[in-house]
Amino acid sequence: MLFPTEEEYVEWFTKAGFVDVKIKRIGPSWYRGVRRHGLIMGCSVTGVKPKAGESPLVMGPKEEVSGSMNTNPISFLFRLMLGTAAGFWYFILPVYFYLKNLVWPKNWPM
């Protein structure tokens, strides 16, 4: 899981003792809620904690699992190229949608 779903955020806040939990999607006006390209702008989660004190959410112990380092240079180069391509994709995608919003009529589906 790279990013939690909105339902998971609500579940976590509810388990932590918050009531009246609300989610608001964050994004620019040109975004128009299209998600098929994989770009999710973000969301903010708010809630009211009715009483002060410790959270009723009981967390398990923190564990850090450290595997062996992969020192294969070909694997490193592949991961570097893949990460660079993914980073470029998420850089260029908002620029594309911004420019598309300038040209595309507001009443046409994206």
DSSP file (Angstrom, degrees, kcal/mol; ACC not computed):
  #  RESIDUE AA STRUCTURE BP1 BP2  ACC     N-H-->O    O-->H-N    N-H-->O    O-->H-N    TCO  KAPPA ALPHA  PHI   PSI    X-CA   Y-CA   Z-CA
    1    1 A M              0   0    0      0, 0.0     0, 0.0     0, 0.0     0, 0.0   0.000 360.0 360.0 360.0 118.2    0.0    0.0    0.0
    2    2 A L        +     0   0    0      1,-0.3     0, 0.0     2,-0.0     0, 0.0   0.913 360.0  11.3 -82.5 -48.2    1.6    3.2   -1.1
    3    3 A F  S    S-     0   0    0      0, 0.0    -1,-0.3     0, 0.0     2,-0.0  -0.990  83.4-115.6-130.6 140.4   -1.2    5.5    0.2
    4    4 A P        -     0   0    0      0, 0.0     2,-0.1     0, 0.0    -2,-0.0  -0.325  34.2-110.1 -68.6 156.2   -4.1    4.6    2.5
    5    5 A T     >  -     0   0    0      1,-0.1     4,-1.7    -2,-0.0     3,-0.2  -0.393  27.4-109.4 -78.9 164.5   -7.6    4.9    1.1
    6    6 A E  H  > S+     0   0    0      1,-0.2     4,-2.0     2,-0.2     5,-0.2   0.864 120.3  56.6 -62.9 -35.1  -10.0    7.5    2.4
    7    7 A E  H  > S+     0   0    0      1,-0.2     4,-2.4     2,-0.2    -1,-0.2   0.871 103.8  53.3 -64.7 -36.2  -12.0    4.9    4.2
    8    8 A E  H  > S+     0   0    0      2,-0.2     4,-2.6     1,-0.2    -1,-0.2   0.893 106.2  52.7 -66.6 -38.9   -8.9    3.8    6.1
    9    9 A Y  H  X S+     0   0    0     -4,-1.7     4,-2.4     2,-0.2     5,-0.2   0.938 110.7  47.3 -59.6 -46.0   -8.3    7.4    7.3
   10   10 A V  H  X S+     0   0    0     -4,-2.0     4,-2.4     1,-0.2    -2,-0.2   0.918 112.0  50.6 -61.9 -43.1  -11.8    7.5    8.6
   11   11 A E  H  X S+     0   0    0     -4,-2.4     4,-2.6     1,-0.2    -1,-0.2   0.916 110.5  48.9 -61.3 -44.2  -11.4    4.2   10.3
   12   12 A W  H  X S+     0   0    0     -4,-2.6     4,-1.6     1,-0.2    -2,-0.2   0.917 112.5  47.3 -63.5 -44.1   -8.1    5.2   12.0
   13   13 A F  H  <>S+     0   0    0     -4,-2.4     5,-2.3     2,-0.2    -1,-0.2   0.900 112.7  49.6 -65.4 -39.8   -9.6    8.5   13.3
   14   14 A T  H ><5S+     0   0    0     -4,-2.4     3,-1.5     1,-0.2    -2,-0.2   0.923 110.8  49.0 -65.1 -44.0  -12.7    6.7   14.6
   15   15 A K  H 3<5S+     0   0    0     -4,-2.6    -1,-0.2     1,-0.3    -2,-0.2   0.789 104.9  60.3 -65.3 -26.9  -10.6    4.1   16.4
   16   16 A A  T 3<5S-     0   0    0     -4,-1.6    -1,-0.3    -5,-0.2    -2,-0.2   0.451 126.6 -98.7 -81.5   0.7   -8.4    6.9   17.9
   17   17 A G  T < 5S+     0   0    0     -3,-1.5     2,-0.2     1,-0.3    34,-0.2   0.548  75.5 140.4  99.5   7.9  -11.5    8.3   19.6
   18   18 A F      < -     0   0    0     -5,-2.3    -1,-0.3    31,-0.2     2,-0.3  -0.592  31.2-162.5 -84.4 146.9  -12.5   11.1   17.2
   19   19 A V  E     +A   48   0A   0     29,-3.2    29,-3.0    -2,-0.2    -5,-0.0  -0.803  68.1  33.0-119.4 166.3  -16.2   11.8   16.4
   20   20 A D  E    S-     0   0A   0     -2,-0.3     2,-0.3    27,-0.2    -1,-0.2   0.921  78.8-172.3  53.7  48.9  -17.7   13.8   13.5
   21   21 A V  E     -     0   0A   0     -3,-0.2     2,-0.3    26,-0.1    26,-0.2  -0.580   4.0-176.5 -76.9 129.0  -14.8   12.7   11.2
   22   22 A K  E     -A   46   0A   0     24,-2.8    24,-2.5    -2,-0.3     2,-0.4  -0.949  16.4-151.7-129.1 147.8  -14.9   14.4    7.8
   23   23 A I  E     -A   45   0A   0     -2,-0.3     2,-0.5    22,-0.2    22,-0.2  -0.967   9.0-172.2-118.4 134.1  -12.8   14.1    4.7
   24   24 A K  E     -A   44   0A   0     20,-2.4    20,-2.8    -2,-0.4     2,-0.2  -0.991  21.6-132.3-125.4 124.7  -12.2   17.0    2.3
   25   25 A R  E     -A   43   0A   0     -2,-0.5     2,-0.4    18,-0.2    18,-0.3  -0.541  19.8-148.4 -74.8 139.6  -10.4   16.4   -1.0
   26   26 A I        +     0   0    0     16,-2.6    16,-0.1    -2,-0.2    15,-0.0  -0.916  38.4 115.3-112.5 133.0   -7.7   18.8   -1.8
   27   27 A G        -     0   0    0     -2,-0.4     5,-0.0    14,-0.1    -2,-0.0  -0.924  60.8 -79.4 177.6 162.3   -6.8   19.8   -5.3
   28   28 A P    >   -     0   0    0      0, 0.0     3,-1.5     0, 0.0     4,-0.4  -0.245  46.1-106.7 -71.8 164.8   -6.7   22.7   -7.8
   29   29 A S  T 3  S+     0   0    0      1,-0.3     3,-0.5     2,-0.2     0, 0.0   0.793 117.5  58.5 -64.2 -28.4   -9.8   23.9   -9.6
   30   30 A W  T 3  S+     0   0    0      1,-0.2    -1,-0.3     2,-0.1    70,-0.0   0.564  84.5  82.5 -78.5  -6.9   -8.7   22.4  -12.9
   31   31 A Y    X   -     0   0    0     -3,-1.5     3,-1.2     1,-0.1    -1,-0.2   0.906  65.8-172.2 -66.9 -43.3   -8.4   18.9  -11.4
   32   32 A R  T 3   -     0   0    0     -3,-0.5    78,-0.1    -4,-0.4    -1,-0.1   0.612  58.0 -82.2  59.3  17.6  -12.2   18.1  -11.8
   33   33 A G  T 3  S+     0   0    0      1,-0.2     2,-0.3     2,-0.0    -1,-0.2   0.559  77.9 153.5  74.8   9.4  -12.0   14.8   -9.9
   34   34 A V    <   +     0   0    0     -3,-1.2    -1,-0.2     1,-0.1     5,-0.1  -0.588  10.7 168.4 -74.8 129.0  -10.7   12.6  -12.7
   35   35 A R    >   +     0   0    0     -2,-0.3     3,-1.8     1,-0.1    -1,-0.1   0.412  45.8  99.0-121.5   0.4   -8.7    9.7  -11.2
   36   36 A R  T 3  S+     0   0    0      1,-0.3    -1,-0.1     2,-0.1    -2,-0.0   0.708  81.3  58.5 -67.4 -17.8   -8.2    7.2  -14.1
   37   37 A H  T 3  S-     0   0    0      2,-0.2    -1,-0.3    -3,-0.0     3,-0.1   0.535 115.2-113.2 -87.3  -7.0   -4.6    8.5  -14.7
   38   38 A G  S <  S+     0   0    0     -3,-1.8     2,-0.7     1,-0.3    -2,-0.1   0.397  72.3 133.4  94.5  -3.2   -3.6    7.7  -11.1
   39   39 A L        +     0   0    0     -5,-0.1     2,-0.5    54,-0.0    -1,-0.3  -0.738  28.4 179.2 -87.7 116.7   -3.0   11.2   -9.9
   40   40 A I        -     0   0    0     -2,-0.7     3,-0.1     1,-0.2    -5,-0.1  -0.973  14.6-160.5-116.8 118.7   -4.6   11.8   -6.5
   41   41 A M        -     0   0    0     -2,-0.5     2,-0.3     1,-0.2    -1,-0.2   0.919  44.8-103.4 -69.5 -44.3   -4.1   15.3   -5.2
   42   42 A G        -     0   0    0    -16,-0.1   -16,-2.6     2,-0.0     2,-0.3  -0.844  24.7-123.1 146.3 177.2   -4.8   14.6   -1.5
   43   43 A C  E     -A   25   0A   0    -18,-0.3     2,-0.4    -2,-0.3   -18,-0.2  -0.987   9.9-136.8-152.7 156.3   -7.3   14.9    1.3
   44   44 A S  E     -A   24   0A   0    -20,-2.8   -20,-2.4    -2,-0.3     2,-0.5  -0.958  16.0-155.1-116.7 140.2   -7.5   16.4    4.7
   45   45 A V  E     +A   23   0A   0     -2,-0.4     2,-0.3   -22,-0.2   -22,-0.2  -0.957  16.0 176.6-116.9 127.6   -9.1   14.5    7.6
   46   46 A T  E     +A   22   0A   0    -24,-2.5   -24,-2.8    -2,-0.5     2,-0.3  -0.922   4.8 158.9-128.8 155.6  -10.6   16.3   10.5
   47   47 A G  E     -     0   0A   0     -2,-0.3     2,-0.5   -26,-0.2   -27,-0.2  -0.973  35.9-109.7-163.3 170.7  -12.5   15.2   13.6
   48   48 A V  E     -A   19   0A   0    -29,-3.0   -29,-3.2    -2,-0.3   -27,-0.1  -0.942  18.5-148.9-113.7 129.3  -13.4   16.2   17.1
   49   49 A K        -     0   0    0     -2,-0.5   -31,-0.2   -31,-0.2   -32,-0.0  -0.873   9.2-159.0 -97.2 112.6  -12.0   14.5   20.1
   50   50 A P  S    S+     0   0    0      0, 0.0     2,-0.4     0, 0.0    -1,-0.1   0.752  70.1  27.4 -68.4 -25.2  -14.6   14.6   22.8
   51   51 A K  S    S-     0   0    0    -34,-0.2     2,-0.1     2,-0.1     0, 0.0  -0.985  77.7-118.9-139.6 149.9  -12.4   14.1   25.8
   52   52 A A        +     0   0    0     -2,-0.4     2,-0.3     3,-0.0     0, 0.0  -0.354  66.4  58.3 -78.2 162.2   -8.7   14.8   26.6
   53   53 A G  S    S-     0   0    0     -2,-0.1    -2,-0.1     2,-0.0     0, 0.0  -0.736  87.4  -5.4 120.6-165.5   -6.3   12.1   27.5
   54   54 A E  S    S-     0   0    0     -2,-0.3     0, 0.0     1,-0.1     0, 0.0  -0.264  71.3-106.9 -66.5 149.8   -4.8    8.9   26.1
   55   55 A S        -     0   0    0      2,-0.1   -38,-0.1     1,-0.1    -1,-0.1  -0.539  15.6-137.4 -74.6 141.0   -6.1    7.6   22.8
   56   56 A P  S    S+     0   0    0      0, 0.0     2,-0.5     0, 0.0   -40,-0.1   0.617  77.2 104.8 -73.8  -9.9   -8.2    4.5   23.0
   57   57 A L        -     0   0    0    -41,-0.2     2,-0.6   -45,-0.1    -2,-0.1  -0.598  63.1-152.7 -73.8 122.2   -6.4    3.1   20.0
   58   58 A V        -     0   0    0     -2,-0.5     2,-0.3   -43,-0.1    -1,-0.0  -0.871  10.6-159.4-100.5 118.8   -3.9    0.5   21.1
   59   59 A M        -     0   0    0     -2,-0.6     3,-0.1     1,-0.1    -2,-0.0  -0.686  14.6-121.6 -96.6 149.6   -0.9    0.1   18.8
   60   60 A G        -     0   0    0     -2,-0.3    -1,-0.1     1,-0.2     3,-0.0  -0.221  48.9 -68.9 -76.6 175.3    1.3   -2.9   18.6
   61   61 A P        -     0   0    0      0, 0.0     2,-0.4     0, 0.0    -1,-0.2  -0.350  53.1-109.5 -66.9 147.7    5.1   -2.7   19.3
   62   62 A K        -     0   0    0     -3,-0.1     2,-0.4    -2,-0.0    -3,-0.0  -0.643  41.1-177.2 -78.7 130.3    7.2   -0.8   16.8
   63   63 A E        -     0   0    0     -2,-0.4     2,-0.6    -3,-0.0    -3,-0.0  -0.987  17.0-157.9-130.4 139.7    9.4   -3.2   14.7
   64   64 A E        -     0   0    0     -2,-0.4     2,-0.7     2,-0.0    -2,-0.0  -0.968   8.1-162.0-117.9 118.9   11.9   -2.4   12.1
   65   65 A V        -     0   0    0     -2,-0.6     2,-0.6     0, 0.0    -2,-0.0  -0.884   7.1-171.2-102.3 119.2   12.7   -5.2    9.7
   66   66 A S        -     0   0    0     -2,-0.7     3,-0.1     3,-0.0     2,-0.1  -0.938   4.6-165.6-114.6 116.3   15.9   -4.6    7.9
   67   67 A G        -     0   0    0     -2,-0.6     2,-0.1     1,-0.2     3,-0.0  -0.254  38.4 -71.1 -87.9-179.3   16.7   -7.0    5.1
   68   68 A S        -     0   0    0      1,-0.1     2,-0.2    -2,-0.1    -1,-0.2  -0.461  55.9-105.2 -73.2 146.9   20.0   -7.5    3.3
   69   69 A M        -     0   0    0     -2,-0.1     2,-0.9    -3,-0.1    -1,-0.1  -0.499  23.3-133.5 -73.4 137.1   21.2   -4.7    1.1
   70   70 A N        +     0   0    0     -2,-0.2    -1,-0.1     1,-0.1    -3,-0.0  -0.829  30.4 171.3 -91.1 108.0   20.9   -5.3   -2.6
   71   71 A T        +     0   0    0     -2,-0.9    -1,-0.1     4,-0.0    -2,-0.0   0.225  29.0 130.0-103.7  13.6   24.3   -4.2   -4.0
   72   72 A N     >  -     0   0    0      1,-0.2     4,-2.3     2,-0.1     5,-0.2  -0.573  50.5-150.6 -69.5 119.3   23.7   -5.5   -7.5
   73   73 A P  H  > S+     0   0    0      0, 0.0     4,-2.4     0, 0.0    -1,-0.2   0.822  94.6  52.9 -64.7 -31.0   24.6   -2.5   -9.8
   74   74 A I  H  > S+     0   0    0      2,-0.2     4,-2.4     1,-0.2     5,-0.2   0.916 110.2  47.5 -69.8 -41.9   22.2   -3.6  -12.6
   75   75 A S  H  > S+     0   0    0      2,-0.2     4,-2.5     1,-0.2     5,-0.2   0.907 112.5  50.2 -62.7 -41.8   19.4   -3.8  -10.1
   76   76 A F  H  X S+     0   0    0     -4,-2.3     4,-2.5     2,-0.2    -2,-0.2   0.925 111.0  48.4 -62.0 -44.9   20.3   -0.4   -8.8
   77   77 A L  H  X S+     0   0    0     -4,-2.4     4,-2.5     2,-0.2    -2,-0.2   0.899 111.5  50.2 -63.4 -41.5   20.4    1.1  -12.3
   78   78 A F  H  X S+     0   0    0     -4,-2.4     4,-2.6     2,-0.2    -1,-0.2   0.934 112.6  46.2 -61.7 -46.9   17.0   -0.4  -13.1
   79   79 A R  H  X S+     0   0    0     -4,-2.5     4,-2.6     1,-0.2    -2,-0.2   0.876 111.9  52.4 -64.7 -36.9   15.5    1.0   -9.9
   80   80 A L  H  X S+     0   0    0     -4,-2.5     4,-2.2     2,-0.2    -2,-0.2   0.929 112.3  44.4 -63.3 -45.9   17.1    4.4  -10.6
   81   81 A M  H  X S+     0   0    0     -4,-2.5     4,-2.3     2,-0.2    -2,-0.2   0.905 114.7  48.7 -66.7 -41.1   15.7    4.5  -14.1
   82   82 A L  H  X S+     0   0    0     -4,-2.6     4,-2.4     2,-0.2    -2,-0.2   0.917 112.8  47.6 -64.8 -43.5   12.2    3.3  -13.0
   83   83 A G  H  X S+     0   0    0     -4,-2.6     4,-2.4     2,-0.2    -2,-0.2   0.871 111.4  50.9 -65.2 -37.5   12.1    5.9  -10.2
   84   84 A T  H  X S+     0   0    0     -4,-2.2     4,-2.3     2,-0.2    -2,-0.2   0.914 111.3  48.0 -65.8 -43.0   13.2    8.7  -12.5
   85   85 A A  H  X S+     0   0    0     -4,-2.3     4,-2.3     2,-0.2    -2,-0.2   0.912 113.2  47.9 -64.1 -42.5   10.5    7.8  -15.0
   86   86 A A  H  X S+     0   0    0     -4,-2.4     4,-2.1     2,-0.2    -2,-0.2   0.907 111.7  50.0 -65.8 -41.1    7.8    7.6  -12.3
   87   87 A G  H  X S+     0   0    0     -4,-2.4     4,-0.8     1,-0.2    -2,-0.2   0.896 111.1  49.0 -63.5 -39.9    9.0   10.9  -10.8
   88   88 A F  H  X S+     0   0    0     -4,-2.3     4,-2.9     2,-0.2     3,-0.5   0.898 108.2  55.1 -65.3 -40.2    8.8   12.6  -14.3
   89   89 A W  H  X S+     0   0    0     -4,-2.3     4,-2.2     1,-0.2    -2,-0.2   0.929 110.0  44.9 -58.3 -46.8    5.3   11.1  -14.8
   90   90 A Y  H  < S+     0   0    0     -4,-2.1    -1,-0.2     1,-0.2    -2,-0.2   0.600 114.5  50.5 -78.6  -9.1    4.0   12.7  -11.7
   91   91 A F  H  X S+     0   0    0     -4,-0.8     4,-0.8    -3,-0.5    -2,-0.2   0.862 115.9  39.2 -84.4 -44.8    5.8   16.0  -12.5
   92   92 A I  H  X S+     0   0    0     -4,-2.9     4,-2.6     1,-0.2    -2,-0.2   0.782 103.0  70.6 -79.0 -27.5    4.4   16.2  -16.1
   93   93 A L  H  X S+     0   0    0     -4,-2.2     4,-2.4    -5,-0.3     5,-0.2   0.922  99.9  44.5 -60.8 -48.7    0.9   14.9  -15.3
   94   94 A P  H  > S+     0   0    0      0, 0.0     4,-2.2     0, 0.0    -1,-0.2   0.879 113.3  52.3 -63.6 -34.7   -0.3   18.0  -13.4
   95   95 A V  H  X S+     0   0    0     -4,-0.8     4,-2.4     2,-0.2    -2,-0.2   0.927 109.8  49.4 -64.3 -43.3    1.2   20.3  -16.0
   96   96 A Y  H  X S+     0   0    0     -4,-2.6     4,-2.8     1,-0.2    -1,-0.2   0.932 112.2  47.0 -59.7 -47.7   -0.6   18.4  -18.7
   97   97 A F  H  X S+     0   0    0     -4,-2.4     4,-2.1     2,-0.2    -1,-0.2   0.850 110.4  53.0 -67.7 -32.9   -4.0   18.7  -16.9
   98   98 A Y  H  X S+     0   0    0     -4,-2.2     4,-1.2     2,-0.2    -1,-0.2   0.945 113.4  42.8 -64.2 -47.3   -3.4   22.4  -16.2
   99   99 A L  H  X S+     0   0    0     -4,-2.4     4,-1.1     1,-0.2    -2,-0.2   0.885 112.8  53.2 -66.5 -38.3   -2.8   23.0  -19.9
  100  100 A K  H  X S+     0   0    0     -4,-2.8     4,-3.5     1,-0.2     3,-0.4   0.881 105.1  55.4 -63.3 -37.7   -5.7   20.8  -20.9
  101  101 A N  H  < S+     0   0    0     -4,-2.1    -1,-0.2     1,-0.2    -2,-0.2   0.827 103.2  55.7 -64.7 -31.9   -8.0   22.7  -18.6
  102  102 A L  H  < S+     0   0    0     -4,-1.2    -1,-0.2    -3,-0.2    -2,-0.2   0.824 121.6  27.6 -68.7 -30.2   -7.1   26.0  -20.4
  103  103 A V  H  < S+     0   0    0     -4,-1.1    -2,-0.2    -3,-0.4    -3,-0.1   0.826 103.0  83.7 -99.6 -40.2   -8.1   24.5  -23.7
  104  104 A W  S  < S-     0   0    0     -4,-3.5     6,-0.1    -5,-0.2     0, 0.0  -0.480  85.0-112.4 -74.4 130.1  -10.8   21.9  -22.9
  105  105 A P    >   -     0   0    0      0, 0.0     3,-1.2     0, 0.0    -1,-0.1  -0.323  20.5-127.1 -62.0 144.8  -14.4   23.3  -22.5
  106  106 A K  T 3  S+     0   0    0      1,-0.3     4,-0.1    -5,-0.0    -2,-0.1   0.773 106.0  53.7 -66.0 -27.5  -15.7   23.0  -18.9
  107  107 A N  T 3  S+     0   0    0      2,-0.1    -1,-0.3     0, 0.0    -3,-0.0   0.500  90.8  89.5 -90.5  -2.0  -18.9   21.2  -19.9
  108  108 A W  S <  S-     0   0    0     -3,-1.2     2,-0.1     1,-0.1    -4,-0.0  -0.710  85.7-110.1 -89.1 144.0  -17.1   18.4  -21.8
  109  109 A P              0   0    0      0, 0.0    -2,-0.1     0, 0.0    -1,-0.1  -0.470 360.0 360.0 -70.8 146.4  -16.1   15.3  -20.0
  110  110 A M              0   0    0     -2,-0.1    -4,-0.0   -78,-0.1    -2,-0.0   0.447 360.0 360.0 -84.6 360.0  -12.4   14.8  -19.5
